[in-house]
C-alpha cells in the first residue's frame, strides 16, 4: 500500500539546536517529493522539490535530502520563527500527491 | 497578484444542508485541487482538475462534487453535509513543468463545521 510517514509527530528544540525531520515513503513510481511549511490557520507554503536519490536543496537554515526510501529536512541552528508544521508530499502520478501528516516543530528562544 | 483565494473562510452547517466552497487562482495554472485536512491525517485529495473542462476523483470523493467553471475557478459542493465532513478544506493550483506538475500553491483554507 502506498504510504507516506513523517516522524517525529512533534519536535521541540532550543534555539540553535540543530535536528532533522524524516519523511519515509513506500510509493512506487515516485515523480517528485515536496516539502511544505504550514503555519497555524494558513495553507501550506512550498519549500523544496526533490526528484532523484542523492539530490539536495537548501534554503536559509533548511536543507532537504532524498534517498530511494526517505527524505530528510535538516534544520541548522533554528530560530523561533522556524516554528511551524512541516509537511512532505509524494507525487505518484501525473496529477496526484500523497501527503504525510506532518511534523510540528516548536523552537524555544 | 492574490494567488489562490477561497471563500468562505468559516462556515457552520447543519446535517443535511448543502453548500459550495469557492476557489479561484490568478496564476494561469492548468491544474487545481481540493483537499481536506483532519487532525493527525494530513492532507487528503478529494478531487482534482488537470485542465479546464476535466475533473477526476482523488482519495476521498464520496459526498462531494466539483465544477471547473473556467481556468481560474474550481468549486467544491457538499450536497447533503454530514458531521464526518467537518474539516479544513484547502484549494490548490499547480502548473505543468518539465517533470509533470510541479509544486502546488495553496489557498488559506475554509474551516467547515457540520453539526
Backbone of each chain as ProteinMPNN parsed JSONL, in Angstrom:
{"seq_chain_A": "XXXXXXXXXXXXXXXXXXXXXXXXXXXXXXXXXXXXXXXXXXXXXXXXXXXXXXXXXXXXXXXXXXXXXXXXXXXXXXXXXXXXXXXXXXXXXXXXXXXXXXXXXXXXX", "coords_chain_A": {"N_chain_A": [[0.842, -1.194, 0.0], [0.545, 2.162, -0.897], [2.227, 4.729, 0.843], [2.949, 7.493, 3.021], [5.007, 8.518, 5.559], [5.674, 10.536, 8.319], [8.126, 11.539, 10.689], [9.573, 12.883, 13.72], [6.231, 13.114, 15.207], [5.971, 15.438, 16.634], [8.282, 17.97, 17.577], [10.45, 19.475, 19.778], [12.679, 22.055, 20.085], [15.566, 23.81, 21.318], [16.494, 27.171, 20.638], [18.951, 27.337, 18.155], [19.629, 24.689, 18.336], [20.328, 22.106, 16.334], [18.612, 19.782, 14.151], [16.834, 16.977, 12.598], [14.119, 16.216, 10.389], [12.062, 13.528, 9.379], [10.876, 11.884, 6.425], [9.399, 9.158, 5.235], [8.676, 6.909, 2.54], [6.562, 4.702, 0.668], [5.724, 4.686, -1.864], [5.295, 3.67, -5.186], [6.839, 4.383, -8.304], [7.759, 7.064, -8.025], [7.415, 10.49, -8.605], [8.416, 12.795, -7.691], [9.3, 14.538, -4.693], [8.032, 16.598, -2.225], [8.465, 19.335, -0.011], [6.715, 21.197, 2.406], [5.847, 24.097, 4.328], [3.71, 24.802, 7.009], [1.945, 27.223, 8.63], [0.051, 27.949, 11.629], [-3.423, 28.02, 11.024], [-3.186, 28.648, 8.355], [-2.63, 28.019, 4.8], [-0.55, 25.41, 3.35], [2.854, 26.188, 2.487], [5.081, 26.204, -0.157], [8.33, 24.695, -0.047], [10.562, 22.994, -1.006], [11.415, 20.93, -3.878], [12.292, 17.623, -4.665], [13.717, 15.318, -6.897], [15.281, 13.069, -7.513], [17.21, 10.347, -6.11], [19.826, 11.232, -3.924], [19.781, 13.873, -4.466], [19.93, 17.264, -3.286], [18.637, 20.145, -1.644], [18.779, 23.551, -0.613], [17.797, 26.145, 1.656], [18.178, 28.97, 3.317], [18.177, 28.178, 6.648], [17.414, 25.599, 6.221], [17.72, 22.352, 4.843], [17.109, 19.964, 2.428], [17.142, 16.5, 1.737], [17.281, 13.51, -0.31], [16.681, 10.024, -0.493], [16.285, 6.668, -1.824], [14.229, 5.707, -0.324], [13.473, 7.553, 1.584], [13.216, 10.955, 2.822], [14.98, 13.692, 4.228], [14.607, 16.561, 6.247], [16.747, 18.86, 7.165], [17.444, 20.979, 9.836], [19.286, 23.666, 10.6], [20.729, 25.307, 13.317], [18.199, 26.434, 14.371], [15.671, 29.054, 14.567], [13.207, 30.797, 16.575], [11.241, 31.646, 14.74], [11.165, 29.629, 12.916], [9.391, 27.829, 13.811], [6.709, 25.762, 13.086], [4.455, 23.622, 11.227], [5.772, 21.029, 9.354], [5.342, 19.614, 6.264], [5.516, 16.763, 4.178], [5.181, 15.649, 0.81], [4.382, 13.281, -1.69], [4.57, 12.835, -5.109], [2.797, 10.72, -7.109], [1.654, 10.06, -9.489], [0.775, 11.617, -12.593], [-0.87, 13.659, -11.687], [-1.433, 13.37, -8.981], [-1.003, 13.438, -5.423], [0.403, 12.203, -2.416], [0.163, 13.115, 0.925], [2.098, 13.404, 3.922], [1.406, 13.289, 7.488], [2.664, 15.266, 8.83], [5.198, 17.104, 10.726], [5.262, 18.745, 13.709], [6.989, 21.482, 14.591], [8.559, 23.115, 17.255], [10.337, 25.793, 18.278], [12.132, 26.971, 20.872], [13.031, 30.08, 22.412]], "CA_chain_A": [[0.0, 0.0, 0.0], [1.298, 3.417, -0.952], [2.145, 5.396, 2.135], [3.949, 8.498, 3.373], [5.054, 8.603, 7.018], [6.599, 11.535, 8.833], [8.499, 11.408, 12.089], [8.561, 12.607, 14.732], [4.998, 13.893, 15.072], [6.247, 16.756, 17.214], [9.693, 18.146, 17.938], [10.705, 20.728, 20.494], [14.107, 22.36, 20.075], [16.022, 25.109, 21.796], [17.074, 27.98, 19.574], [20.321, 26.97, 17.862], [19.808, 23.233, 18.432], [20.047, 21.524, 15.02], [17.953, 18.477, 14.151], [16.327, 16.544, 11.299], [12.793, 15.641, 10.283], [12.097, 12.414, 8.435], [9.707, 11.549, 5.611], [9.638, 7.891, 4.536], [7.582, 6.648, 1.61], [6.54, 3.395, 0.011], [5.037, 4.907, -3.126], [6.011, 3.231, -6.381], [6.751, 5.347, -9.396], [7.894, 8.419, -7.486], [7.612, 11.556, -9.593], [8.86, 14.005, -7.003], [8.979, 14.653, -3.272], [7.865, 18.02, -1.955], [8.372, 19.787, 1.371], [5.934, 22.402, 2.616], [5.744, 24.632, 5.682], [2.355, 25.275, 7.279], [1.752, 27.974, 9.87], [-1.306, 27.749, 12.159], [-4.501, 28.76, 10.394], [-2.848, 29.026, 6.979], [-2.375, 26.938, 3.877], [0.868, 25.046, 3.198], [3.689, 27.03, 1.636], [6.103, 25.365, -0.783], [9.734, 24.892, 0.298], [11.508, 22.305, -1.9], [11.083, 19.737, -4.649], [13.415, 16.719, -4.939], [13.249, 14.382, -7.909], [16.056, 11.835, -7.638], [18.032, 9.992, -4.965], [21.091, 11.949, -3.89], [19.555, 15.303, -4.687], [19.853, 18.1, -2.106], [18.243, 21.532, -1.866], [18.972, 24.351, 0.598], [17.186, 27.467, 1.733], [18.472, 29.541, 4.631], [18.6, 27.188, 7.642], [16.823, 24.325, 5.856], [18.336, 21.561, 3.779], [16.352, 18.751, 2.164], [17.862, 15.458, 1.02], [16.406, 12.433, -0.77], [17.193, 8.707, -0.843], [15.261, 5.895, -2.524], [13.145, 5.35, 0.582], [13.106, 8.601, 2.523], [13.774, 12.29, 2.685], [15.223, 14.37, 5.485], [14.666, 18.02, 6.274], [17.688, 19.224, 8.214], [17.289, 22.366, 10.284], [20.542, 24.055, 11.245], [20.639, 26.479, 14.197], [16.865, 27.003, 14.173], [15.215, 30.219, 15.297], [11.767, 30.658, 16.9], [10.392, 31.845, 13.559], [11.09, 28.37, 12.159], [8.31, 27.025, 14.387], [5.628, 25.535, 12.128], [4.321, 22.216, 10.863], [6.435, 20.737, 8.09], [4.663, 18.539, 5.553], [6.097, 16.263, 2.946], [4.21, 15.097, -0.129], [4.978, 12.494, -2.753], [3.789, 12.803, -6.343], [2.877, 9.342, -7.54], [1.356, 10.003, -10.911], [0.867, 12.929, -13.203], [-1.651, 14.694, -11.021], [-1.842, 13.023, -7.618], [0.001, 13.576, -4.382], [0.137, 11.733, -1.061], [0.78, 13.934, 1.954], [2.273, 12.905, 5.261], [0.609, 14.005, 8.491], [3.406, 16.438, 9.274], [5.95, 17.224, 11.979], [5.067, 20.057, 14.32], [8.249, 21.935, 15.178], [8.472, 24.251, 18.173], [11.679, 26.248, 18.63], [12.064, 27.859, 22.041], [14.158, 31.037, 22.481]], "C_chain_A": [[0.88, 1.248, 0.0], [1.11, 4.208, 0.331], [3.27, 6.423, 2.284], [3.879, 8.696, 4.879], [6.083, 9.617, 7.445], [6.867, 11.295, 10.306], [9.555, 12.443, 12.453], [7.287, 13.407, 14.464], [5.195, 15.308, 15.572], [7.698, 16.793, 17.67], [9.855, 19.501, 18.595], [12.208, 20.925, 20.561], [14.371, 23.677, 20.774], [16.591, 25.876, 20.592], [18.536, 27.612, 19.4], [20.596, 25.479, 17.883], [19.387, 22.58, 17.118], [19.401, 20.149, 15.14], [17.469, 18.15, 12.748], [14.924, 15.982, 11.431], [12.836, 14.581, 9.181], [10.783, 12.248, 7.696], [10.044, 10.259, 4.867], [8.43, 7.556, 3.666], [7.722, 5.259, 1.01], [5.783, 3.485, -1.306], [5.894, 4.417, -4.277], [5.846, 4.287, -7.465], [6.804, 6.781, -8.931], [8.172, 9.411, -8.609], [8.01, 12.87, -8.936], [8.449, 13.973, -5.549], [9.045, 16.127, -2.916], [7.843, 18.251, -0.449], [7.616, 21.115, 1.411], [6.032, 22.81, 4.08], [4.309, 25.127, 5.866], [2.314, 25.959, 8.64], [0.307, 27.82, 10.329], [-2.327, 28.63, 11.45], [-4.255, 29.167, 8.966], [-2.677, 27.794, 6.107], [-0.895, 26.62, 3.795], [1.573, 25.955, 2.204], [4.859, 26.193, 1.139], [7.513, 25.742, -0.323], [10.667, 24.311, -0.772], [10.804, 21.235, -2.72], [12.355, 18.944, -4.873], [12.911, 15.645, -5.889], [14.013, 13.07, -7.937], [16.927, 11.634, -6.411], [19.388, 10.679, -5.054], [20.954, 13.446, -4.064], [19.43, 16.028, -3.348], [19.425, 19.504, -2.513], [18.395, 22.281, -0.54], [18.26, 25.683, 0.489], [17.35, 27.961, 3.146], [18.913, 28.43, 5.587], [18.098, 25.776, 7.326], [17.575, 23.654, 4.716], [17.564, 20.263, 3.643], [17.196, 17.787, 1.361], [16.908, 14.321, 0.692], [17.203, 11.166, -1.024], [16.065, 7.951, -1.545], [14.05, 5.592, -1.648], [12.672, 6.483, 1.474], [13.75, 9.928, 2.174], [13.96, 12.861, 4.091], [15.169, 15.884, 5.258], [15.534, 18.394, 7.463], [17.516, 20.698, 8.54], [18.522, 22.716, 11.104], [20.347, 25.342, 12.034], [19.283, 27.161, 14.075], [16.584, 28.209, 15.058], [13.725, 30.042, 15.61], [10.848, 30.822, 15.692], [10.342, 30.629, 12.637], [10.0, 27.451, 12.704], [7.14, 26.976, 13.414], [5.437, 24.029, 12.014], [4.922, 22.022, 9.478], [5.822, 19.481, 7.485], [5.512, 18.056, 4.395], [5.0, 15.627, 2.1], [4.956, 14.375, -1.24], [4.042, 12.508, -3.961], [3.926, 11.413, -6.937], [2.272, 9.087, -8.902], [1.267, 11.428, -11.407], [0.217, 14.021, -12.382], [-1.917, 14.455, -9.547], [-0.675, 13.034, -6.647], [-0.489, 12.909, -3.102], [0.866, 12.654, -0.095], [0.985, 13.14, 3.226], [1.481, 13.748, 6.24], [1.369, 15.152, 9.146], [4.185, 16.256, 10.555], [5.769, 18.638, 12.487], [6.317, 20.447, 15.077], [8.01, 23.158, 16.041], [9.899, 24.597, 18.605], [11.564, 27.297, 19.728], [13.262, 28.805, 22.071], [15.032, 30.774, 23.704]], "O_chain_A": [[1.822, 1.371, 0.783], [-0.002, 4.344, 0.842], [4.371, 6.256, 1.759], [2.817, 9.005, 5.42], [7.229, 9.579, 6.997], [5.981, 10.908, 11.068], [10.347, 12.844, 11.601], [7.269, 14.277, 13.593], [4.656, 16.26, 15.008], [8.263, 15.784, 18.092], [9.457, 20.531, 18.052], [12.931, 20.052, 21.042], [13.508, 24.553, 20.819], [17.105, 25.274, 19.649], [19.288, 27.575, 20.374], [21.678, 25.043, 17.49], [18.193, 22.512, 16.825], [19.621, 19.437, 16.12], [17.66, 18.933, 11.818], [14.576, 15.361, 12.435], [13.55, 14.723, 8.188], [9.709, 12.444, 8.264], [10.882, 10.266, 3.965], [7.296, 7.882, 4.016], [8.818, 4.72, 0.864], [5.265, 2.486, -1.805], [7.086, 4.716, -4.338], [4.836, 4.988, -7.523], [6.015, 7.62, -9.366], [9.047, 9.197, -9.448], [7.946, 13.929, -9.559], [7.389, 13.451, -5.202], [10.002, 16.819, -3.266], [7.271, 17.458, 0.3], [7.83, 22.012, 0.595], [6.268, 21.979, 4.957], [3.758, 25.791, 4.988], [2.611, 25.348, 9.667], [-0.577, 27.583, 9.505], [-2.123, 29.834, 11.296], [-5.023, 29.949, 8.405], [-2.589, 26.671, 6.604], [-0.063, 27.463, 4.13], [0.988, 26.423, 1.227], [5.547, 25.547, 1.93], [7.858, 26.919, -0.219], [11.462, 25.036, -1.371], [9.762, 20.706, -2.333], [13.387, 19.512, -5.229], [11.811, 15.12, -5.714], [13.458, 12.049, -8.343], [17.336, 12.591, -5.754], [20.018, 10.707, -6.112], [21.902, 14.197, -3.835], [18.891, 15.478, -2.388], [19.795, 19.994, -3.58], [18.166, 21.713, 0.528], [18.132, 26.267, -0.586], [16.734, 27.434, 4.072], [19.942, 27.798, 5.346], [18.342, 24.852, 8.102], [18.005, 24.301, 3.761], [17.38, 19.54, 4.621], [17.884, 18.185, 0.42], [15.86, 14.174, 1.322], [18.25, 11.195, -1.67], [15.013, 8.524, -1.828], [12.977, 5.261, -2.153], [11.593, 6.4, 2.061], [14.674, 10.017, 1.366], [13.202, 12.556, 5.011], [15.618, 16.403, 4.236], [15.122, 18.267, 8.615], [17.452, 21.548, 7.652], [18.768, 22.137, 12.163], [19.863, 26.341, 11.502], [19.213, 28.336, 13.715], [17.163, 28.371, 16.132], [13.055, 29.226, 14.979], [9.787, 30.2, 15.632], [9.564, 30.604, 11.683], [9.72, 26.406, 12.117], [6.642, 28.011, 12.972], [6.168, 23.254, 12.631], [4.614, 22.764, 8.545], [5.789, 18.423, 8.114], [6.153, 18.854, 3.711], [4.008, 15.127, 2.63], [6.025, 14.806, -1.672], [2.852, 12.221, -3.831], [5.034, 10.968, -7.236], [2.38, 7.975, -9.418], [1.654, 12.355, -10.696], [0.677, 15.163, -12.371], [-2.577, 15.277, -8.913], [0.46, 12.696, -6.984], [-1.66, 13.032, -2.743], [2.05, 12.94, -0.276], [0.157, 12.301, 3.581], [0.945, 14.795, 5.877], [0.8, 15.919, 9.922], [3.886, 15.38, 11.366], [6.08, 19.608, 11.795], [6.667, 19.827, 16.081], [7.351, 24.112, 15.627], [10.581, 23.781, 19.225], [10.978, 28.362, 19.537], [14.385, 28.388, 21.789], [16.019, 31.477, 23.921]]}, "seq_chain_B": "XXXXXXXXXXXXXXXXXXXXXXXXXXXXXXXXXXXXXXXXXXXXXXXXXXXXXXXXXXXXXXXXXXXXXXXXXXXXXXXXXXXXXXXXXXXXXXXXXXXXXXXXXXXXXXXXXXX", "coords_chain_B": {"N_chain_B": [[-1.414, 40.495, -7.293], [-3.104, 37.873, -6.186], [-2.842, 35.141, -5.822], [-4.035, 32.097, -4.689], [-7.364, 32.116, -3.836], [-9.963, 31.613, -1.436], [-13.363, 31.149, -0.597], [-16.128, 30.581, 1.623], [-14.265, 31.74, 4.559], [-14.913, 30.63, 6.99], [-17.469, 28.345, 8.014], [-20.539, 27.153, 9.247], [-22.616, 24.429, 9.253], [-25.758, 22.681, 9.287], [-26.54, 19.22, 9.674], [-27.313, 17.682, 6.614], [-27.709, 20.02, 5.185], [-26.742, 21.949, 2.283], [-23.878, 23.234, 0.518], [-21.561, 25.353, -1.266], [-18.135, 25.541, -1.789], [-15.914, 28.015, -2.764], [-13.227, 28.597, -5.056], [-10.507, 30.341, -6.454], [-7.881, 31.109, -8.745], [-5.176, 33.195, -9.775], [-2.935, 32.743, -11.287], [-2.757, 31.603, -13.718], [-2.675, 28.829, -13.838], [-2.823, 25.392, -14.898], [-3.797, 23.142, -13.499], [-5.964, 22.276, -10.786], [-6.908, 21.665, -7.358], [-8.72, 20.027, -4.713], [-8.459, 19.586, -1.282], [-8.872, 17.954, 1.903], [-8.155, 18.54, 5.324], [-7.517, 16.873, 8.208], [-7.095, 16.453, 11.739], [-4.06, 14.824, 12.514], [-4.102, 13.337, 10.187], [-3.112, 14.42, 7.903], [-3.123, 15.961, 4.608], [-5.704, 15.134, 2.419], [-6.609, 14.147, -0.816], [-9.456, 15.239, -2.493], [-10.829, 15.863, -4.957], [-9.557, 16.558, -8.242], [-8.567, 18.732, -10.946], [-7.239, 18.505, -13.994], [-7.166, 20.159, -16.142], [-8.998, 22.852, -17.696], [-12.361, 21.957, -17.924], [-12.08, 19.294, -17.283], [-12.356, 16.834, -14.706], [-11.38, 14.779, -11.921], [-11.58, 11.989, -9.622], [-10.174, 11.919, -6.32], [-8.596, 10.609, -3.401], [-10.684, 10.619, -1.448], [-13.528, 11.047, -2.454], [-16.248, 10.701, -1.919], [-19.447, 12.034, -1.246], [-19.005, 14.527, -2.166], [-19.001, 16.962, -4.836], [-17.618, 18.481, -7.793], [-16.876, 21.428, -9.747], [-15.297, 22.65, -12.562], [-15.241, 25.667, -13.448], [-14.073, 27.512, -15.153], [-10.774, 28.366, -16.367], [-9.748, 29.662, -14.149], [-11.377, 29.111, -11.9], [-12.557, 26.787, -9.45], [-14.854, 24.852, -7.967], [-16.21, 23.364, -4.983], [-18.714, 21.183, -3.952], [-20.942, 20.353, -1.372], [-23.512, 18.28, -1.154], [-25.303, 17.183, 0.725], [-24.634, 17.756, 3.759], [-22.616, 16.096, 6.217], [-21.705, 15.225, 9.615], [-19.175, 13.987, 9.51], [-17.881, 15.349, 7.568], [-16.857, 17.578, 8.672], [-14.12, 19.62, 8.738], [-10.995, 21.072, 7.606], [-10.78, 22.701, 4.593], [-8.796, 22.835, 1.743], [-7.893, 24.534, -1.181], [-5.894, 24.177, -4.081], [-3.441, 25.021, -6.591], [-1.528, 24.236, -9.543], [1.191, 24.243, -11.921], [1.973, 22.894, -15.089], [5.106, 21.428, -15.538], [8.459, 20.625, -16.692], [8.894, 18.098, -15.607], [6.38, 17.048, -15.272], [3.545, 17.945, -13.252], [4.347, 20.55, -11.077], [5.239, 22.172, -7.976], [2.59, 22.824, -5.649], [0.338, 25.522, -5.066], [-1.267, 26.868, -2.361], [-4.494, 27.841, -1.089], [-5.918, 29.859, 1.612], [-7.653, 28.297, 3.078], [-10.805, 26.825, 4.152], [-12.724, 26.647, 6.962], [-14.824, 24.274, 8.021], [-17.651, 23.356, 9.828], [-19.861, 20.824, 10.646], [-22.855, 20.353, 12.127]], "CA_chain_B": [[-1.421, 39.055, -7.537], [-3.646, 37.313, -4.954], [-2.536, 33.722, -5.695], [-5.229, 31.255, -4.589], [-8.304, 32.638, -2.858], [-11.057, 30.713, -1.093], [-14.48, 31.685, 0.189], [-15.87, 31.475, 2.746], [-13.184, 31.336, 5.456], [-15.524, 29.798, 8.026], [-18.86, 28.001, 7.742], [-21.18, 26.169, 10.1], [-23.798, 23.864, 8.606], [-26.48, 21.61, 9.968], [-26.575, 17.981, 8.909], [-28.277, 17.684, 5.526], [-27.649, 21.242, 4.392], [-25.79, 21.938, 1.18], [-23.139, 24.465, 0.316], [-20.493, 25.319, -2.251], [-16.904, 26.246, -1.467], [-15.392, 28.619, -3.977], [-11.78, 28.744, -5.159], [-10.052, 30.99, -7.679], [-6.441, 31.384, -8.814], [-4.844, 34.19, -10.805], [-1.583, 32.434, -11.753], [-2.901, 30.947, -15.021], [-2.302, 27.427, -13.7], [-3.717, 24.433, -15.545], [-4.391, 22.166, -12.595], [-6.483, 22.731, -9.497], [-7.131, 20.547, -6.453], [-9.383, 20.212, -3.426], [-8.01, 18.694, -0.223], [-9.332, 18.172, 3.248], [-7.112, 18.302, 6.316], [-8.051, 16.484, 9.505], [-6.0, 16.269, 12.699], [-3.346, 13.556, 12.501], [-4.261, 12.576, 8.942], [-2.52, 15.096, 6.76], [-3.999, 16.421, 3.54], [-6.211, 14.066, 1.556], [-7.132, 14.691, -2.064], [-10.866, 14.954, -2.72], [-10.964, 15.907, -6.411], [-8.652, 17.465, -8.91], [-8.887, 19.068, -12.324], [-5.969, 18.658, -14.697], [-7.291, 21.297, -17.049], [-10.371, 23.33, -17.825], [-13.275, 21.012, -18.532], [-11.867, 17.92, -16.808], [-12.237, 16.61, -13.266], [-11.172, 13.377, -11.56], [-11.667, 11.712, -8.2], [-8.973, 11.66, -5.555], [-8.693, 9.546, -2.396], [-11.896, 10.668, -0.626], [-14.505, 11.855, -3.186], [-17.651, 10.434, -1.582], [-20.157, 13.119, -0.581], [-18.594, 15.804, -2.773], [-18.974, 17.157, -6.282], [-16.813, 19.643, -8.154], [-17.085, 22.048, -11.056], [-14.229, 23.541, -13.044], [-16.069, 26.643, -14.136], [-13.193, 28.057, -16.185], [-9.402, 28.076, -15.962], [-9.477, 30.302, -12.867], [-12.253, 28.774, -10.782], [-12.815, 25.37, -9.185], [-15.72, 24.864, -6.791], [-16.48, 22.085, -4.317], [-20.077, 21.226, -3.431], [-21.437, 19.335, -0.465], [-24.954, 18.226, -1.433], [-26.017, 16.901, 1.969], [-23.499, 17.724, 4.672], [-22.612, 15.151, 7.333], [-20.679, 15.59, 10.613], [-17.864, 13.463, 9.099], [-17.282, 16.3, 6.639], [-16.219, 18.646, 9.439], [-12.714, 19.585, 8.368], [-10.478, 22.272, 6.951], [-10.691, 22.424, 3.162], [-7.821, 23.656, 1.029], [-7.805, 24.506, -2.632], [-4.527, 24.402, -4.537], [-3.249, 25.007, -8.038], [-0.153, 23.966, -9.955], [1.43, 24.45, -13.338], [2.728, 21.826, -15.731], [6.506, 21.717, -15.776], [9.166, 19.628, -17.493], [8.773, 16.78, -14.967], [4.989, 16.912, -14.86], [3.103, 19.057, -12.422], [5.298, 20.97, -10.067], [4.716, 22.461, -6.645], [1.233, 23.346, -5.537], [0.131, 26.751, -4.32], [-2.474, 26.641, -1.588], [-5.278, 28.929, -0.551], [-5.877, 29.976, 3.074], [-8.491, 27.291, 3.71], [-12.167, 27.05, 4.66], [-12.963, 25.83, 8.147], [-16.228, 23.876, 7.969], [-18.188, 22.543, 10.915], [-21.203, 20.303, 10.38], [-23.454, 19.965, 13.41]], "C_chain_B": [[-1.843, 38.33, -6.256], [-3.276, 35.854, -4.76], [-3.818, 32.901, -5.733], [-6.128, 31.83, -3.492], [-9.444, 31.651, -2.654], [-12.127, 31.48, -0.319], [-15.487, 30.576, 0.458], [-14.656, 31.009, 3.553], [-13.703, 30.389, 6.53], [-16.972, 29.524, 7.627], [-19.324, 26.965, 8.743], [-22.458, 25.73, 9.404], [-24.493, 22.897, 9.549], [-26.473, 20.375, 9.069], [-27.683, 18.047, 7.85], [-28.291, 18.944, 4.686], [-26.616, 21.108, 3.285], [-25.05, 23.268, 1.126], [-22.051, 24.249, -0.733], [-19.323, 26.143, -1.75], [-16.293, 26.741, -2.778], [-13.868, 28.754, -3.912], [-11.449, 29.415, -6.486], [-8.551, 31.223, -7.599], [-6.161, 32.321, -9.985], [-3.447, 33.966, -11.37], [-1.592, 31.726, -13.112], [-2.467, 29.477, -14.976], [-3.318, 26.519, -14.377], [-4.48, 23.595, -14.541], [-4.844, 22.798, -11.292], [-6.939, 21.521, -8.692], [-7.991, 20.985, -5.263], [-8.892, 19.135, -2.47], [-8.836, 18.959, 1.034], [-8.214, 17.801, 4.215], [-7.764, 18.05, 7.665], [-6.892, 16.222, 10.448], [-5.39, 14.876, 12.611], [-3.418, 12.783, 11.199], [-3.652, 13.255, 7.737], [-3.569, 15.546, 5.755], [-4.422, 15.242, 2.683], [-6.926, 14.673, 0.355], [-8.581, 14.263, -2.271], [-11.121, 14.815, -4.231], [-9.856, 16.775, -6.972], [-9.115, 17.681, -10.346], [-7.577, 19.361, -13.034], [-5.991, 19.86, -15.635], [-8.749, 21.707, -17.104], [-11.226, 22.277, -18.525], [-13.095, 19.57, -18.096], [-11.79, 17.885, -15.295], [-12.077, 15.123, -13.013], [-11.202, 13.219, -10.059], [-10.286, 11.516, -7.593], [-9.203, 10.516, -4.59], [-10.056, 9.455, -1.727], [-13.005, 11.475, -1.303], [-15.954, 11.735, -2.713], [-18.271, 11.59, -0.795], [-19.856, 14.492, -1.154], [-18.8, 15.784, -4.28], [-18.168, 18.408, -6.573], [-17.23, 20.163, -9.522], [-15.873, 22.901, -11.385], [-14.913, 24.528, -13.975], [-15.335, 27.27, -15.322], [-11.772, 27.802, -15.698], [-9.112, 28.602, -14.56], [-10.188, 29.654, -11.689], [-12.571, 27.279, -10.688], [-13.613, 25.31, -7.888], [-15.964, 23.45, -6.278], [-17.853, 22.176, -3.665], [-20.339, 20.045, -2.511], [-22.953, 19.327, -0.619], [-25.779, 18.026, -0.172], [-24.962, 16.687, 3.061], [-23.712, 16.742, 5.82], [-21.536, 15.57, 8.331], [-19.282, 15.106, 10.243], [-17.158, 14.39, 8.112], [-16.767, 17.561, 7.346], [-14.715, 18.552, 9.228], [-12.271, 20.973, 7.933], [-10.231, 21.91, 5.49], [-9.731, 23.402, 2.499], [-7.955, 23.436, -0.468], [-6.354, 24.787, -3.006], [-4.495, 24.434, -6.061], [-1.785, 24.724, -8.346], [-0.058, 24.11, -11.467], [2.265, 23.321, -13.89], [4.158, 22.271, -15.971], [7.149, 20.592, -16.566], [8.999, 18.219, -16.93], [7.337, 16.492, -14.578], [4.633, 18.066, -13.97], [4.081, 19.319, -11.297], [4.598, 21.33, -8.767], [3.324, 23.077, -6.71], [1.225, 24.616, -4.699], [-1.238, 26.65, -3.663], [-3.174, 27.941, -1.213], [-5.245, 28.906, 0.969], [-6.779, 28.99, 3.799], [-9.881, 27.781, 4.092], [-12.383, 26.09, 5.816], [-14.445, 25.546, 8.247], [-16.568, 23.0, 9.161], [-19.595, 22.122, 10.547], [-21.77, 19.759, 11.687], [-24.502, 18.871, 13.244]], "O_chain_B": [[-1.037, 38.185, -5.337], [-3.378, 35.351, -3.641], [-4.594, 32.99, -6.685], [-5.692, 32.006, -2.354], [-9.84, 30.942, -3.579], [-11.823, 32.343, 0.504], [-15.684, 29.71, -0.395], [-14.081, 29.966, 3.24], [-13.008, 29.454, 6.929], [-17.621, 30.353, 6.989], [-18.603, 26.017, 9.053], [-23.281, 26.559, 9.014], [-23.889, 22.368, 10.482], [-26.407, 20.489, 7.845], [-28.822, 18.414, 8.139], [-28.833, 18.941, 3.581], [-25.727, 20.258, 3.347], [-25.529, 24.287, 1.623], [-21.675, 23.119, -1.042], [-19.486, 27.292, -1.339], [-16.173, 26.0, -3.754], [-13.299, 28.993, -2.847], [-12.042, 29.096, -7.516], [-8.012, 31.501, -6.528], [-6.806, 32.256, -11.031], [-2.833, 34.903, -11.881], [-0.544, 31.3, -13.596], [-1.952, 28.947, -15.961], [-4.51, 26.824, -14.429], [-5.677, 23.359, -14.707], [-4.214, 23.715, -10.764], [-7.307, 20.489, -9.253], [-7.988, 22.15, -4.865], [-8.9, 17.945, -2.786], [-9.416, 20.031, 1.206], [-7.435, 16.882, 3.968], [-8.472, 18.904, 8.197], [-5.817, 15.812, 10.009], [-6.103, 13.872, 12.63], [-2.861, 11.69, 11.1], [-3.681, 12.695, 6.641], [-4.766, 15.511, 6.037], [-3.586, 14.44, 2.268], [-7.738, 15.588, 0.491], [-8.898, 13.075, -2.23], [-11.574, 13.772, -4.703], [-9.289, 17.616, -6.274], [-9.931, 16.931, -10.882], [-6.89, 20.334, -12.722], [-4.964, 20.492, -15.885], [-9.626, 20.994, -16.616], [-10.86, 21.77, -19.585], [-13.874, 18.704, -18.495], [-11.233, 18.787, -14.67], [-12.569, 14.298, -13.782], [-10.903, 14.148, -9.309], [-9.361, 11.025, -8.241], [-9.915, 9.563, -4.906], [-10.545, 8.357, -1.461], [-13.397, 12.512, -0.769], [-16.792, 12.566, -3.061], [-17.702, 12.064, 0.188], [-20.387, 15.499, -0.687], [-18.777, 14.728, -4.913], [-18.042, 19.29, -5.723], [-17.838, 19.461, -10.33], [-15.469, 23.761, -10.602], [-15.131, 24.241, -15.152], [-15.931, 27.52, -16.369], [-11.581, 27.09, -14.712], [-8.29, 28.02, -13.852], [-9.652, 29.648, -10.581], [-12.816, 26.607, -11.69], [-13.105, 25.677, -6.828], [-15.931, 22.479, -7.034], [-18.135, 23.114, -2.92], [-20.008, 18.901, -2.823], [-23.609, 20.297, -0.24], [-26.838, 18.635, -0.018], [-24.466, 15.577, 3.253], [-24.822, 16.576, 6.325], [-20.555, 16.205, 7.944], [-18.296, 15.74, 10.618], [-15.966, 14.227, 7.852], [-16.298, 18.495, 6.696], [-14.107, 17.519, 9.508], [-13.061, 21.917, 7.898], [-9.553, 20.927, 5.192], [-9.834, 24.618, 2.664], [-8.107, 22.312, -0.946], [-5.668, 25.548, -2.323], [-5.403, 23.938, -6.728], [-0.911, 24.947, -7.508], [-1.057, 24.101, -12.185], [3.177, 22.839, -13.219], [4.406, 23.34, -16.529], [6.456, 19.702, -17.057], [8.965, 17.25, -17.688], [7.104, 15.748, -13.626], [5.347, 19.068, -13.934], [4.573, 18.392, -10.653], [3.498, 20.852, -8.49], [2.947, 23.744, -7.673], [1.999, 24.764, -3.754], [-2.241, 26.38, -4.325], [-2.546, 28.986, -1.045], [-4.613, 28.03, 1.56], [-6.682, 28.856, 5.019], [-10.106, 28.969, 4.321], [-12.242, 24.876, 5.668], [-15.24, 26.444, 8.522], [-15.87, 22.033, 9.463], [-20.426, 22.953, 10.18], [-21.226, 18.823, 12.274], [-25.099, 18.433, 14.227]]}, "name": "protein", "num_of_chains": 2, "seq": "XXXXXXXXXXXXXXXXXXXXXXXXXXXXXXXXXXXXXXXXXXXXXXXXXXXXXXXXXXXXXXXXXXXXXXXXXXXXXXXXXXXXXXXXXXXXXXXXXXXXXXXXXXXXXXXXXXXXXXXXXXXXXXXXXXXXXXXXXXXXXXXXXXXXXXXXXXXXXXXXXXXXXXXXXXXXXXXXXXXXXXXXXXXXXXXXXXXXXXXXXXXXXXXXXXXXXXXXXXXXXXXX"}
